[in-house]
């Protein structure tokens, strides 16, 4: 049983802020690679390789960001359900 007090939720908020910073990093990187992809689209020569690389890196950062966001959303949903049950029943689930 986890005792959820102010310290627990302070730690929870810190972890969420940390995850948001990491998520923002992946979003910025995905946007940069998208910009490179758009600039090199339809070109020939070395630009073809750069275009493929930018597309792949964009997808990698999108996937990493999506994974982090999905885990955070599930964690927040669990916390909301816990609090709702605690408020309604006055006990832990």
C-alpha positions as CSV (number, residue, x, y, z in Angstrom):
1,X,0.0,0.0,0.0
2,X,1.3,3.4,-1.0
3,X,0.7,6.2,1.4
4,X,-0.2,9.2,-0.8
5,X,0.5,12.4,0.9
6,X,1.9,15.8,-0.2
7,X,5.4,14.4,-0.7
8,X,4.1,11.7,-3.0
9,X,2.3,14.2,-5.2
10,X,5.2,16.6,-5.1
11,X,7.4,13.8,-6.5
12,X,4.6,13.0,-9.0
13,X,4.6,16.6,-10.3
14,X,8.4,16.6,-10.6
15,X,8.3,13.4,-12.7
16,X,5.6,14.9,-14.9
17,X,7.6,18.1,-15.4
18,X,10.7,16.0,-16.3
19,X,8.7,13.9,-18.8
20,X,7.2,17.1,-20.3
21,X,10.7,18.5,-20.9
22,X,11.7,15.2,-22.6
23,X,8.5,15.3,-24.6
24,X,9.2,18.9,-25.7
25,X,12.7,17.9,-26.8
26,X,11.3,15.1,-29.0
27,X,8.6,17.4,-30.4
28,X,11.3,20.0,-31.4
29,X,13.5,17.4,-32.9
30,X,10.6,15.9,-34.9
31,X,9.7,19.4,-36.2
32,X,13.3,20.1,-37.2
33,X,13.5,16.8,-39.1
34,X,10.1,17.5,-40.7
35,X,11.5,20.8,-41.9
36,X,14.6,19.1,-43.4
37,X,12.3,16.5,-45.1
38,X,10.1,19.2,-46.6
39,X,13.1,21.2,-47.9
40,X,14.8,18.1,-49.5
41,X,11.6,16.6,-51.0
42,X,11.6,16.3,-54.8
43,X,15.4,17.0,-55.1
44,X,18.0,14.7,-56.5
45,X,21.5,13.6,-55.6
46,X,22.6,13.7,-52.0
47,X,19.3,15.3,-51.1
48,X,17.6,12.0,-51.6
49,X,19.6,10.4,-48.8
50,X,19.1,13.4,-46.6
51,X,15.4,13.2,-47.3
52,X,15.1,9.6,-46.3
53,X,17.2,10.1,-43.2
54,X,15.1,13.1,-42.1
55,X,11.9,11.1,-42.6
56,X,13.3,8.2,-40.5
57,X,14.5,10.5,-37.7
58,X,11.2,12.3,-37.7
59,X,9.4,9.0,-37.2
60,X,11.7,7.9,-34.5
61,X,11.2,11.1,-32.5
62,X,7.4,11.0,-33.1
63,X,7.3,7.5,-31.8
64,X,9.4,8.3,-28.7
65,X,7.2,11.3,-27.9
66,X,4.0,9.4,-28.4
67,X,5.2,6.6,-26.1
68,X,6.1,9.1,-23.3
69,X,2.8,11.0,-23.8
70,X,0.8,7.8,-23.7
71,X,2.4,6.5,-20.5
72,X,1.9,9.9,-18.8
73,X,-1.7,9.9,-19.8
74,X,-2.3,6.4,-18.4
75,X,-0.5,7.4,-15.2
76,X,-2.6,10.5,-14.8
77,X,-5.8,8.6,-15.5
78,X,-4.8,6.0,-12.8
79,X,-4.2,8.8,-10.3
80,X,-7.5,10.5,-11.1
81,X,-9.3,7.1,-10.6
82,X,-7.6,6.6,-7.3
83,X,-8.6,10.1,-6.1
84,X,-12.1,9.7,-7.3
85,X,-12.5,6.3,-5.4
86,X,-10.9,7.8,-2.4
87,X,-13.3,10.8,-2.4
88,X,-16.4,8.6,-3.0
89,X,-15.6,5.8,-0.6
90,X,-13.2,7.4,1.7
91,X,-10.7,4.5,1.3
92,X,-8.0,3.2,-1.0
93,X,-9.0,1.0,-4.0
